[in-house]
Amino acid sequence: MMEYVCRFCQSSLGKLNASVYSEAELGLDQLTTEEREDIIIRDTNGQMQVRVVCENCEHILNHYPERSLLPSLYH
């Protein structure tokens, strides 16, 4: 199972059956090693979490970029 989660507010944005899609189909093969380490997290059960930015947090960051220094955007 692969879950997309907002890196700022921790909202779950969706889940995919990772065995159905390849990393190439999802575009994850285009990430550098550093990006992969920052974006993709595997828990102890082997579940993959892809950390992205939700629309609400993106809106906040576009209007208040200094908020990116906070651990959470609290929307």
Secondary structure as GFF3:
##gff-version 3
##sequence-region A 1 75
A	DSSP	beta_strand	2	6	.	.	.	ID=ss1
A	DSSP	beta_strand	12	16	.	.	.	ID=ss2
A	DSSP	alpha_helix	23	26	.	.	.	ID=ss3
A	DSSP	three_ten_helix	28	30	.	.	.	ID=ss4
A	DSSP	alpha_helix	33	39	.	.	.	ID=ss5
A	DSSP	beta_strand	40	42	.	.	.	ID=ss6
A	DSSP	beta_strand	48	52	.	.	.	ID=ss7
A	DSSP	alpha_helix	55	63	.	.	.	ID=ss8
A	DSSP	three_ten_helix	65	69	.	.	.	ID=ss9
###
